[in-house]
Amino acid sequence: QKEVEQNSGPLSVPEGAIASLNCTYSDRVSQSFFWYRQYSGKSPELIMSIYSNGDKEDGRFTAQLNKASQYVSLLIRDSQPSDSATYLCAVIYNFNKFYFGSGTKLNVKP
Amino acid sequence: DAGVTQSPTHLIKTRGQQVTLRCSPKSGHDTVSWYQQALGQGPQFIFQYYEEEERQRGNFPDRFSGHQFPNYSSELNVNALLLGDSALYLCASRTPDSSYEQYFGPGTRLTVT
């Protein structure tokens, strides 16, 4: 069974702090990894994709991938109340099947 | 540039009935996937369509079927509805490139009573 594991949270951080969201996956063959943000009652919105080991930065967001440890993370710098949402980690298996974690709820307190 | 669109937005059905949900992919996208998202859970992959054929399927029963049309739009059909089919149904589309990045529509909220 392919699995993507995330801490359900909630993760609470003060405004301006760094939020760190983590995800582990079970299949060493996986090659593509994604972070989605989902506001309550809305559909998931793609934030970042990462395909190779290391860091990938996009504005206030940094995705980190460690394939040896089967671990992918998302850092949000200078967190804002508008970042409060559920963050979903997604992994592709067999080139076409997306598997999602259950998401981590982030609360950014003003 | 219109994104992924889905219809209807909300739907209420009775157990045993059949439902059809519709999706139009983002312009330039040719691959459509369908997901079921129960409350508090991540999206669960139902199936993917490419070139009007089902290319991959998740662990869903045959009551769930689909179709893709020549204009890349897609339908999801669910027969013999169960209470447990109540969920947000999401359609996602992506380009034919190798990035595998996919973008979601707003979803259809299905309630089975």
gemmi code that builds the backbone of each chain (N, CA, C; Angstrom):
import gemmi

chains = {
    "A": [
        ("GLN", (0.838, -1.187, 0.000), (0.000, 0.000, 0.000), (0.881, 1.246, 0.000)),
        ("LYS", (0.698, 2.071, -1.028), (1.448, 3.314, -1.070), (0.873, 4.270, -0.046)),
        ("GLU", (1.742, 4.898, 0.748), (1.229, 5.801, 1.769), (1.999, 7.098, 1.787)),
        ("VAL", (1.270, 8.149, 2.125), (1.842, 9.458, 2.355), (1.367, 9.893, 3.729)),
        ("GLU", (2.319, 10.151, 4.611), (1.985, 10.450, 5.988), (2.277, 11.911, 6.319)),
        ("GLN", (1.307, 12.537, 6.959), (1.470, 13.889, 7.452), (0.900, 13.988, 8.854)),
        ("ASN", (1.487, 14.838, 9.671), (0.925, 15.146, 10.979), (-0.310, 16.010, 10.760)),
        ("SER", (-1.439, 15.603, 11.344), (-2.693, 16.313, 11.063), (-2.749, 17.693, 11.704)),
        ("GLY", (-1.879, 17.912, 12.714), (-1.879, 19.196, 13.396), (-3.058, 19.311, 14.361)),
        ("PRO", (-3.487, 20.537, 14.680), (-3.057, 21.757, 14.028), (-1.676, 22.238, 14.488)),
        ("LEU", (-0.974, 22.862, 13.546), (0.291, 23.500, 13.820), (0.017, 24.992, 13.980)),
        ("SER", (0.343, 25.517, 15.137), (0.095, 26.933, 15.407), (1.413, 27.677, 15.477)),
        ("VAL", (1.523, 28.764, 14.707), (2.720, 29.603, 14.726), (2.294, 31.057, 14.791)),
        ("PRO", (3.107, 31.916, 15.420), (2.780, 33.338, 15.443), (3.090, 33.990, 14.102)),
        ("GLU", (2.394, 35.049, 13.818), (2.633, 35.808, 12.591), (4.101, 36.226, 12.518)),
        ("GLY", (4.694, 36.030, 11.318), (6.089, 36.391, 11.117), (7.070, 35.257, 11.364)),
        ("ALA", (6.621, 34.177, 11.964), (7.493, 33.032, 12.247), (7.603, 32.129, 11.020)),
        ("ILE", (8.499, 31.131, 11.131), (8.632, 30.115, 10.089), (7.765, 28.909, 10.447)),
        ("ALA", (6.923, 28.502, 9.496), (6.119, 27.286, 9.676), (6.799, 26.154, 8.929)),
        ("SER", (6.937, 25.010, 9.580), (7.602, 23.855, 8.986), (6.611, 22.693, 8.913)),
        ("LEU", (6.348, 22.233, 7.720), (5.383, 21.161, 7.477), (6.116, 19.968, 6.890)),
        ("ASN", (5.813, 18.787, 7.415), (6.575, 17.599, 7.049), (5.706, 16.501, 6.447)),
        ("CYS", (6.353, 15.649, 5.659), (5.638, 14.586, 4.960), (6.609, 13.439, 4.703)),
        ("THR", (6.173, 12.218, 4.960), (6.971, 11.049, 4.596), (6.176, 10.180, 3.640)),
        ("TYR", (6.893, 9.434, 2.800), (6.224, 8.589, 1.817), (6.874, 7.226, 1.809)),
        ("SER", (6.159, 6.228, 1.286), (6.588, 4.849, 1.492), (7.293, 4.210, 0.304)),
        ("ASP", (7.191, 4.796, -0.880), (7.718, 4.127, -2.066), (8.979, 4.818, -2.561)),
        ("ARG", (10.096, 4.097, -2.542), (11.378, 4.679, -2.943), (11.425, 5.052, -4.417)),
        ("VAL", (10.500, 4.515, -5.221), (10.514, 4.768, -6.660), (9.938, 6.144, -6.995)),
        ("SER", (9.205, 6.731, -6.061), (8.549, 8.010, -6.339), (9.544, 9.058, -6.814)),
        ("GLN", (9.133, 9.860, -7.798), (10.042, 10.825, -8.403), (9.551, 12.256, -8.322)),
        ("SER", (8.239, 12.422, -8.118), (7.655, 13.761, -8.173), (6.846, 14.019, -6.911)),
        ("PHE", (7.025, 15.246, -6.375), (6.428, 15.575, -5.087), (5.820, 16.974, -5.163)),
        ("PHE", (4.700, 17.144, -4.492), (3.947, 18.387, -4.622), (3.382, 18.808, -3.270)),
        ("TRP", (3.281, 20.124, -3.097), (2.579, 20.687, -1.954), (1.391, 21.492, -2.460)),
        ("TYR", (0.222, 21.230, -1.866), (-1.001, 21.952, -2.177), (-1.503, 22.633, -0.905)),
        ("ARG", (-2.135, 23.757, -1.086), (-2.787, 24.477, 0.000), (-4.298, 24.394, -0.235)),
        ("GLN", (-5.050, 24.124, 0.835), (-6.496, 24.025, 0.722), (-7.161, 24.825, 1.822)),
        ("TYR", (-7.841, 25.887, 1.435), (-8.628, 26.652, 2.386), (-9.941, 25.904, 2.622)),
        ("SER", (-10.503, 26.124, 3.790), (-11.738, 25.439, 4.171), (-12.833, 25.680, 3.140)),
        ("GLY", (-13.416, 24.605, 2.639), (-14.502, 24.709, 1.680), (-14.069, 24.950, 0.253)),
        ("LYS", (-12.763, 24.998, 0.024), (-12.237, 25.245, -1.322), (-11.475, 24.026, -1.826)),
        ("SER", (-11.057, 24.077, -3.090), (-10.294, 22.975, -3.674), (-8.799, 23.209, -3.468)),
        ("PRO", (-7.975, 22.163, -3.575), (-6.532, 22.324, -3.396), (-5.910, 23.213, -4.478)),
        ("GLU", (-4.915, 23.990, -4.042), (-4.220, 24.925, -4.919), (-2.743, 24.551, -4.909)),
        ("LEU", (-2.139, 24.351, -6.070), (-0.736, 23.961, -6.154), (0.177, 25.093, -5.693)),
        ("ILE", (1.076, 24.759, -4.740), (2.051, 25.742, -4.255), (3.424, 25.472, -4.862)),
        ("MET", (3.885, 24.240, -4.729), (5.255, 23.906, -5.120), (5.300, 22.489, -5.678)),
        ("SER", (6.246, 22.291, -6.600), (6.603, 20.946, -7.038), (8.109, 20.797, -6.856)),
        ("ILE", (8.551, 19.577, -6.544), (9.988, 19.331, -6.390), (10.279, 17.929, -6.875)),
        ("TYR", (11.396, 17.788, -7.604), (11.686, 16.515, -8.257), (13.050, 15.940, -7.883)),
        ("SER", (13.962, 16.792, -7.383), (15.309, 16.309, -7.079), (15.669, 16.683, -5.649)),
        ("ASN", (16.629, 15.956, -5.091), (17.063, 16.207, -3.721), (17.540, 17.640, -3.539)),
        ("GLY", (17.263, 18.177, -2.350), (17.716, 19.514, -2.038), (16.559, 20.451, -1.783)),
        ("ASP", (16.838, 21.733, -1.925), (15.852, 22.767, -1.648), (15.400, 23.431, -2.942)),
        ("LYS", (14.134, 23.860, -2.924), (13.598, 24.657, -4.024), (12.804, 25.800, -3.414)),
        ("GLU", (13.180, 27.029, -3.789), (12.571, 28.200, -3.172), (11.669, 28.930, -4.172)),
        ("ASP", (10.545, 29.414, -3.650), (9.625, 30.223, -4.459), (8.976, 31.235, -3.540)),
        ("GLY", (9.510, 32.443, -3.538), (8.987, 33.468, -2.651), (9.201, 33.106, -1.199)),
        ("ARG", (8.125, 33.097, -0.430), (8.243, 32.756, 1.002), (8.247, 31.241, 1.243)),
        ("PHE", (8.081, 30.472, 0.195), (7.990, 29.020, 0.328), (9.291, 28.339, -0.094)),
        ("THR", (9.699, 27.327, 0.688), (10.836, 26.478, 0.338), (10.424, 25.024, 0.518)),
        ("ALA", (10.549, 24.251, -0.555), (10.324, 22.813, -0.464), (11.676, 22.124, -0.327)),
        ("GLN", (11.715, 21.100, 0.511), (12.940, 20.341, 0.731), (12.646, 18.862, 0.490)),
        ("LEU", (13.542, 18.207, -0.248), (13.351, 16.793, -0.568), (14.588, 15.997, -0.183)),
        ("ASN", (14.376, 14.889, 0.493), (15.443, 13.958, 0.842), (14.958, 12.566, 0.471)),
        ("LYS", (15.351, 12.097, -0.704), (14.843, 10.809, -1.196), (15.382, 9.639, -0.390)),
        ("ALA", (16.597, 9.753, 0.124), (17.159, 8.652, 0.915), (16.335, 8.420, 2.172)),
        ("SER", (15.855, 9.484, 2.765), (15.039, 9.381, 3.974), (13.543, 9.339, 3.652)),
        ("GLN", (13.183, 9.459, 2.366), (11.788, 9.444, 1.924), (10.990, 10.512, 2.671)),
        ("TYR", (11.490, 11.723, 2.573), (10.988, 12.817, 3.392), (10.924, 14.074, 2.526)),
        ("VAL", (9.798, 14.781, 2.606), (9.675, 16.057, 1.917), (9.036, 17.049, 2.870)),
        ("SER", (9.513, 18.291, 2.848), (8.992, 19.286, 3.777), (8.705, 20.592, 3.047)),
        ("LEU", (7.928, 21.424, 3.707), (7.599, 22.755, 3.192), (7.833, 23.752, 4.318)),
        ("LEU", (8.665, 24.764, 4.039), (8.884, 25.846, 4.976), (8.187, 27.097, 4.465)),
        ("ILE", (7.467, 27.762, 5.356), (6.825, 29.026, 5.013), (7.451, 30.101, 5.894)),
        ("ARG", (8.188, 31.001, 5.275), (8.826, 32.084, 6.012), (7.866, 33.251, 6.174)),
        ("ASP", (8.093, 34.049, 7.254), (7.260, 35.225, 7.491), (5.774, 34.864, 7.363)),
        ("SER", (5.356, 33.875, 8.126), (3.980, 33.381, 8.040), (2.974, 34.502, 8.272)),
        ("GLN", (1.901, 34.466, 7.500), (0.838, 35.449, 7.589), (-0.476, 34.748, 7.960)),
        ("PRO", (-1.400, 35.476, 8.593), (-2.706, 34.861, 8.894), (-3.379, 34.279, 7.661)),
        ("SER", (-3.120, 34.859, 6.489), (-3.710, 34.347, 5.250), (-3.126, 32.997, 4.830)),
        ("ASP", (-2.028, 32.583, 5.480), (-1.456, 31.260, 5.208), (-2.192, 30.160, 5.976)),
        ("SER", (-3.084, 30.545, 6.878), (-3.846, 29.563, 7.651), (-4.717, 28.735, 6.710)),
        ("ALA", (-4.430, 27.442, 6.653), (-5.102, 26.543, 5.714), (-4.626, 25.133, 6.023)),
        ("THR", (-5.129, 24.173, 5.276), (-4.610, 22.804, 5.349), (-3.641, 22.598, 4.193)),
        ("TYR", (-2.470, 22.056, 4.514), (-1.439, 21.840, 3.506), (-1.339, 20.351, 3.210)),
        ("LEU", (-1.495, 20.021, 1.936), (-1.518, 18.635, 1.483), (-0.224, 18.300, 0.754)),
        ("CYS", (0.381, 17.192, 1.134), (1.547, 16.661, 0.453), (1.064, 15.621, -0.551)),
        ("ALA", (1.604, 15.621, -1.762), (1.188, 14.658, -2.781), (2.424, 14.048, -3.443)),
        ("VAL", (2.321, 12.770, -3.730), (3.417, 12.010, -4.326), (2.865, 11.254, -5.530)),
        ("ILE", (3.638, 11.206, -6.609), (3.206, 10.428, -7.773), (3.836, 9.049, -7.719)),
        ("TYR", (2.997, 8.023, -7.886), (3.480, 6.662, -8.053), (3.098, 6.189, -9.449)),
        ("ASN", (3.885, 5.332, -10.025), (3.570, 4.751, -11.340), (3.275, 5.819, -12.391)),
        ("PHE", (3.919, 6.978, -12.292), (3.876, 8.064, -13.271), (2.539, 8.797, -13.359)),
        ("ASN", (1.471, 8.188, -12.932), (0.193, 8.841, -13.142), (-0.712, 8.877, -11.918)),
        ("LYS", (-0.399, 8.109, -10.881), (-1.275, 8.085, -9.719), (-0.759, 9.030, -8.653)),
        ("PHE", (-1.583, 10.024, -8.339), (-1.268, 10.923, -7.242), (-1.792, 10.326, -5.941)),
        ("TYR", (-0.937, 10.282, -4.917), (-1.379, 9.906, -3.593), (-1.184, 11.111, -2.673)),
        ("PHE", (-2.240, 11.443, -1.949), (-2.219, 12.587, -1.053), (-2.156, 12.140, 0.398)),
        ("GLY", (-1.463, 12.934, 1.209), (-1.589, 12.766, 2.637), (-2.913, 13.362, 3.089)),
        ("SER", (-3.205, 13.184, 4.365), (-4.472, 13.693, 4.893), (-4.394, 15.174, 5.231)),
        ("GLY", (-3.188, 15.754, 5.137), (-3.042, 17.190, 5.317), (-2.686, 17.606, 6.729)),
        ("THR", (-1.990, 18.734, 6.822), (-1.655, 19.365, 8.101), (-2.340, 20.715, 8.162)),
        ("LYS", (-3.110, 20.924, 9.219), (-3.811, 22.201, 9.393), (-2.862, 23.199, 10.039)),
        ("LEU", (-2.662, 24.331, 9.406), (-1.791, 25.393, 9.909), (-2.627, 26.575, 10.359)),
        ("ASN", (-2.366, 27.030, 11.580), (-2.983, 28.247, 12.100), (-1.891, 29.271, 12.349)),
        ("VAL", (-1.999, 30.431, 11.720), (-1.055, 31.516, 11.944), (-1.776, 32.582, 12.766)),
        ("LYS", (-1.269, 32.804, 13.965), (-1.940, 33.711, 14.898), (-1.391, 35.122, 14.772)),
        ("PRO", (-2.290, 36.102, 14.626), (-1.830, 37.518, 14.492), (-1.150, 37.991, 15.768)),
    ],
    "B": [
        ("ASP", (-7.577, 33.378, -19.138), (-7.477, 31.933, -19.366), (-8.274, 31.217, -18.286)),
        ("ALA", (-9.338, 30.517, -18.719), (-10.187, 29.835, -17.755), (-9.432, 28.652, -17.170)),
        ("GLY", (-9.638, 28.456, -15.876), (-9.050, 27.300, -15.239), (-9.947, 26.099, -15.406)),
        ("VAL", (-9.753, 25.111, -14.563), (-10.581, 23.908, -14.592), (-11.976, 24.267, -14.068)),
        ("THR", (-12.988, 23.863, -14.788), (-14.356, 24.123, -14.339), (-15.085, 22.812, -14.104)),
        ("GLN", (-16.007, 22.838, -13.136), (-16.790, 21.646, -12.810), (-18.249, 22.043, -12.617)),
        ("SER", (-19.121, 21.094, -12.956), (-20.543, 21.319, -12.707), (-21.217, 20.004, -12.350)),
        ("PRO", (-22.260, 20.050, -11.516), (-22.726, 21.235, -10.802), (-21.843, 21.523, -9.578)),
        ("THR", (-22.149, 22.585, -8.867), (-21.401, 22.936, -7.660), (-21.827, 22.058, -6.492)),
        ("HIS", (-23.103, 21.886, -6.362), (-23.664, 21.055, -5.293), (-24.725, 20.136, -5.885)),
        ("LEU", (-24.900, 18.999, -5.222), (-25.867, 18.018, -5.709), (-26.347, 17.190, -4.525)),
        ("ILE", (-27.654, 16.980, -4.463), (-28.214, 16.103, -3.433), (-28.928, 14.958, -4.133)),
        ("LYS", (-28.562, 13.735, -3.769), (-29.160, 12.549, -4.368), (-29.608, 11.591, -3.265)),
        ("THR", (-30.436, 10.643, -3.658), (-30.938, 9.623, -2.739), (-30.189, 8.320, -2.987)),
        ("ARG", (-30.027, 7.534, -1.927), (-29.386, 6.219, -2.053), (-29.974, 5.426, -3.218)),
        ("GLY", (-29.115, 4.785, -3.974), (-29.561, 3.968, -5.088), (-29.633, 4.707, -6.415)),
        ("GLN", (-29.648, 6.027, -6.359), (-29.705, 6.794, -7.602), (-28.340, 6.823, -8.288)),
        ("GLN", (-28.326, 7.420, -9.472), (-27.118, 7.566, -10.265), (-26.823, 9.058, -10.437)),
        ("VAL", (-25.536, 9.407, -10.568), (-25.160, 10.808, -10.705), (-24.075, 10.951, -11.766)),
        ("THR", (-24.103, 12.072, -12.466), (-23.065, 12.403, -13.439), (-22.492, 13.767, -13.119)),
        ("LEU", (-21.177, 13.820, -12.969), (-20.470, 15.066, -12.702), (-19.622, 15.400, -13.932)),
        ("ARG", (-19.453, 16.708, -14.172), (-18.780, 17.124, -15.394), (-17.576, 18.012, -15.105)),
        ("CYS", (-16.600, 17.960, -16.006), (-15.351, 18.694, -15.817), (-14.829, 19.169, -17.172)),
        ("SER", (-14.409, 20.418, -17.217), (-13.706, 20.937, -18.391), (-12.298, 21.309, -17.977)),
        ("PRO", (-11.286, 20.763, -18.619), (-9.911, 21.024, -18.185), (-9.456, 22.432, -18.555)),
        ("LYS", (-8.355, 22.817, -17.937), (-7.715, 24.091, -18.252), (-7.261, 24.055, -19.709)),
        ("SER", (-7.286, 25.211, -20.362), (-6.872, 25.300, -21.757), (-5.455, 24.765, -21.931)),
        ("GLY", (-5.276, 23.891, -22.932), (-3.960, 23.317, -23.184), (-3.697, 22.024, -22.443)),
        ("HIS", (-4.589, 21.651, -21.546), (-4.438, 20.408, -20.774), (-5.210, 19.281, -21.458)),
        ("ASP", (-4.597, 18.087, -21.468), (-5.238, 16.983, -22.157), (-5.501, 15.770, -21.240)),
        ("THR", (-5.052, 15.852, -20.013), (-5.189, 14.727, -19.085), (-6.050, 15.158, -17.913)),
        ("VAL", (-7.041, 14.349, -17.610), (-7.992, 14.678, -16.538), (-8.020, 13.550, -15.526)),
        ("SER", (-7.946, 13.927, -14.258), (-8.060, 12.951, -13.170), (-9.208, 13.340, -12.263)),
        ("TRP", (-9.810, 12.344, -11.648), (-10.907, 12.558, -10.711), (-10.501, 12.065, -9.329)),
        ("TYR", (-10.937, 12.810, -8.312), (-10.627, 12.488, -6.931), (-11.891, 12.596, -6.087)),
        ("GLN", (-11.914, 11.814, -5.019), (-12.960, 11.912, -4.004), (-12.304, 12.387, -2.717)),
        ("GLN", (-12.862, 13.435, -2.117), (-12.303, 13.931, -0.856), (-13.380, 13.930, 0.212)),
        ("ALA", (-13.238, 13.030, 1.167), (-14.133, 13.006, 2.323), (-13.679, 14.075, 3.303)),
        ("LEU", (-14.578, 14.457, 4.177), (-14.294, 15.523, 5.136), (-13.103, 15.158, 6.008)),
        ("GLY", (-12.116, 16.045, 6.090), (-10.965, 15.819, 6.949), (-9.906, 14.897, 6.368)),
        ("GLN", (-10.097, 14.484, 5.131), (-9.147, 13.584, 4.473), (-8.527, 14.244, 3.254)),
        ("GLY", (-7.434, 13.658, 2.776), (-6.866, 14.124, 1.528), (-7.634, 13.546, 0.352)),
        ("PRO", (-7.482, 14.118, -0.829), (-8.146, 13.565, -2.015), (-7.696, 12.128, -2.287)),
        ("GLN", (-8.648, 11.286, -2.682), (-8.361, 9.894, -3.053), (-8.524, 9.755, -4.561)),
        ("PHE", (-7.501, 9.215, -5.206), (-7.490, 9.091, -6.663), (-8.516, 8.069, -7.123)),
        ("ILE", (-9.393, 8.489, -8.042), (-10.395, 7.579, -8.604), (-9.890, 6.993, -9.906)),
        ("PHE", (-9.657, 7.845, -10.898), (-9.088, 7.407, -12.170), (-8.606, 8.612, -12.967)),
        ("GLN", (-7.869, 8.287, -14.046), (-7.303, 9.301, -14.923), (-7.640, 8.960, -16.363)),
        ("TYR", (-7.952, 10.004, -17.141), (-8.262, 9.838, -18.564), (-7.284, 10.602, -19.426)),
        ("TYR", (-6.884, 9.944, -20.496), (-5.977, 10.543, -21.477), (-6.338, 9.947, -22.824)),
        ("GLU", (-6.457, 10.789, -23.827), (-6.819, 10.341, -25.175), (-8.081, 9.478, -25.140)),
        ("GLU", (-9.037, 9.916, -24.344), (-10.378, 9.315, -24.255), (-10.366, 7.910, -23.661)),
        ("GLU", (-9.262, 7.543, -23.026), (-9.204, 6.224, -22.404), (-8.804, 6.334, -20.929)),
        ("GLU", (-9.296, 5.419, -20.126), (-8.909, 5.346, -18.721), (-7.490, 4.784, -18.655)),
        ("ARG", (-6.584, 5.572, -18.083), (-5.180, 5.172, -18.101), (-4.742, 4.556, -16.774)),
        ("GLN", (-5.292, 5.065, -15.668), (-4.973, 4.549, -14.350), (-6.249, 4.570, -13.524)),
        ("ARG", (-6.314, 3.686, -12.544), (-7.490, 3.623, -11.690), (-7.061, 3.377, -10.261)),
        ("GLY", (-7.708, 4.042, -9.338), (-7.463, 3.808, -7.919), (-8.357, 2.699, -7.398)),
        ("ASN", (-8.436, 2.565, -6.092), (-9.201, 1.488, -5.471), (-10.660, 1.857, -5.279)),
        ("PHE", (-11.343, 2.038, -6.361), (-12.769, 2.354, -6.336), (-13.536, 1.284, -7.106)),
        ("PRO", (-14.752, 0.963, -6.643), (-15.532, -0.098, -7.290), (-16.004, 0.321, -8.680)),
        ("ASP", (-16.496, -0.663, -9.406), (-16.957, -0.431, -10.767), (-18.164, 0.503, -10.843)),
        ("ARG", (-18.780, 0.776, -9.701), (-19.899, 1.747, -9.700), (-19.418, 3.126, -10.168)),
        ("PHE", (-18.117, 3.332, -10.043), (-17.513, 4.589, -10.486), (-16.977, 4.379, -11.907)),
        ("SER", (-17.481, 5.163, -12.836), (-17.019, 5.058, -14.218), (-16.864, 6.463, -14.788)),
        ("GLY", (-16.173, 6.528, -15.899), (-15.936, 7.843, -16.461), (-15.874, 7.838, -17.960)),
        ("HIS", (-15.667, 9.018, -18.476), (-15.567, 9.177, -19.924), (-14.800, 10.452, -20.202)),
        ("GLN", (-14.028, 10.441, -21.296), (-13.397, 11.666, -21.765), (-13.794, 11.888, -23.215)),
        ("PHE", (-14.110, 13.115, -23.540), (-14.591, 13.471, -24.868), (-13.446, 14.008, -25.722)),
        ("PRO", (-13.645, 14.088, -27.042), (-12.566, 14.573, -27.902), (-12.057, 15.971, -27.547)),
        ("ASN", (-12.878, 16.798, -26.908), (-12.415, 18.142, -26.506), (-11.747, 18.117, -25.137)),
        ("TYR", (-11.439, 16.925, -24.624), (-10.727, 16.665, -23.365), (-11.609, 16.814, -22.117)),
        ("SER", (-12.831, 17.312, -22.264), (-13.714, 17.357, -21.105), (-14.026, 15.944, -20.641)),
        ("SER", (-14.526, 15.842, -19.417), (-14.696, 14.512, -18.833), (-15.948, 14.456, -17.970)),
        ("GLU", (-16.459, 13.260, -17.810), (-17.569, 12.993, -16.902), (-17.194, 11.907, -15.926)),
        ("LEU", (-17.739, 12.020, -14.714), (-17.638, 10.968, -13.706), (-19.062, 10.503, -13.425)),
        ("ASN", (-19.305, 9.219, -13.543), (-20.603, 8.630, -13.258), (-20.492, 7.723, -12.042)),
        ("VAL", (-21.455, 7.848, -11.147), (-21.506, 6.945, -9.996), (-22.898, 6.330, -9.964)),
        ("ASN", (-22.945, 5.002, -10.004), (-24.218, 4.277, -9.959), (-24.504, 3.767, -8.554)),
        ("ALA", (-25.770, 3.466, -8.313), (-26.186, 2.833, -7.046), (-25.573, 3.554, -5.854)),
        ("LEU", (-25.845, 4.826, -5.740), (-25.223, 5.665, -4.719), (-25.436, 5.117, -3.311)),
        ("LEU", (-24.369, 5.215, -2.524), (-24.384, 4.845, -1.105), (-24.188, 6.106, -0.272)),
        ("LEU", (-24.597, 6.021, 0.986), (-24.395, 7.166, 1.876), (-22.916, 7.554, 1.931)),
        ("GLY", (-22.053, 6.566, 1.871), (-20.614, 6.791, 1.954), (-20.022, 7.476, 0.733)),
        ("ASP", (-20.813, 7.648, -0.309), (-20.328, 8.356, -1.489), (-20.414, 9.869, -1.312)),
        ("SER", (-21.012, 10.306, -0.233), (-21.084, 11.738, 0.050), (-19.681, 12.281, 0.250)),
        ("ALA", (-19.318, 13.269, -0.551), (-17.949, 13.786, -0.526), (-17.850, 14.959, -1.481)),
        ("LEU", (-16.659, 15.570, -1.484), (-16.314, 16.570, -2.493), (-15.606, 15.828, -3.624)),
        ("TYR", (-16.114, 15.973, -4.830), (-15.505, 15.327, -5.995), (-14.732, 16.372, -6.781)),
        ("LEU", (-13.463, 16.092, -6.930), (-12.547, 17.037, -7.545), (-12.048, 16.517, -8.878)),
        ("CYS", (-11.980, 17.407, -9.838), (-11.383, 17.118, -11.129), (-10.081, 17.902, -11.211)),
        ("ALA", (-9.061, 17.292, -11.768), (-7.774, 17.966, -11.949), (-7.276, 17.715, -13.360)),
        ("SER", (-6.641, 18.723, -13.942), (-6.100, 18.541, -15.286), (-4.629, 18.913, -15.309)),
        ("ARG", (-3.921, 18.379, -16.289), (-2.519, 18.734, -16.436), (-2.120, 18.719, -17.892)),
        ("THR", (-0.951, 19.297, -18.144), (-0.423, 19.392, -19.497), (0.260, 18.089, -19.873)),
        ("PRO", (0.521, 17.911, -21.154), (1.209, 16.697, -21.589), (2.713, 16.718, -21.333)),
        ("ASP", (3.242, 17.754, -20.677), (4.687, 17.779, -20.455), (5.050, 16.851, -19.291)),
        ("SER", (6.297, 16.872, -18.913), (6.769, 15.904, -17.921), (6.731, 16.438, -16.494)),
        ("SER", (6.156, 17.608, -16.299), (6.168, 18.174, -14.951), (5.189, 17.475, -14.016)),
        ("TYR", (4.143, 16.880, -14.581), (3.091, 16.222, -13.805), (2.329, 17.169, -12.883)),
        ("GLU", (2.540, 18.464, -13.019), (1.791, 19.406, -12.194), (0.332, 19.384, -12.625)),
        ("GLN", (-0.562, 19.234, -11.669), (-1.971, 19.232, -12.000), (-2.708, 20.280, -11.189)),
        ("TYR", (-3.797, 20.764, -11.785), (-4.541, 21.873, -11.217), (-5.992, 21.449, -11.043)),
        ("PHE", (-6.534, 21.800, -9.878), (-7.865, 21.344, -9.513), (-8.948, 22.341, -9.888)),
        ("GLY", (-10.110, 21.793, -10.195), (-11.310, 22.590, -10.315), (-11.897, 22.865, -8.939)),
        ("PRO", (-12.998, 23.614, -8.882), (-13.597, 23.984, -7.593), (-14.305, 22.829, -6.891)),
        ("GLY", (-14.582, 21.763, -7.614), (-15.205, 20.604, -6.995), (-16.723, 20.609, -7.071)),
        ("THR", (-17.277, 19.415, -6.904), (-18.730, 19.227, -6.780), (-18.994, 18.572, -5.436)),
        ("ARG", (-19.805, 19.217, -4.624), (-20.161, 18.640, -3.320), (-21.389, 17.757, -3.507)),
        ("LEU", (-21.207, 16.445, -3.323), (-22.298, 15.479, -3.459), (-22.766, 15.034, -2.092)),
        ("THR", (-24.040, 15.150, -1.848), (-24.652, 14.657, -0.614), (-25.646, 13.568, -0.974)),
        ("VAL", (-25.478, 12.405, -0.364), (-26.381, 11.269, -0.594), (-27.202, 11.060, 0.674)),
        ("THR", (-28.520, 11.112, 0.526), (-29.398, 10.965, 1.695), (-30.161, 9.656, 1.648)),
    ],
}
model = gemmi.Model(1)
for chain_id, residues in chains.items():
    chain = gemmi.Chain(chain_id)
    for i, (resn, *xyz) in enumerate(residues, 1):
        res = gemmi.Residue()
        res.name, res.seqid = resn, gemmi.SeqId(i, " ")
        for name, pos in zip(("N", "CA", "C"), xyz):
            atom = gemmi.Atom()
            atom.name, atom.element = name, gemmi.Element(name[0])
            atom.pos, atom.b_iso = gemmi.Position(*pos), 0.0
            res.add_atom(atom)
        chain.add_residue(res)
    model.add_chain(chain)
structure = gemmi.Structure()
structure.add_model(model)
structure.setup_entities()
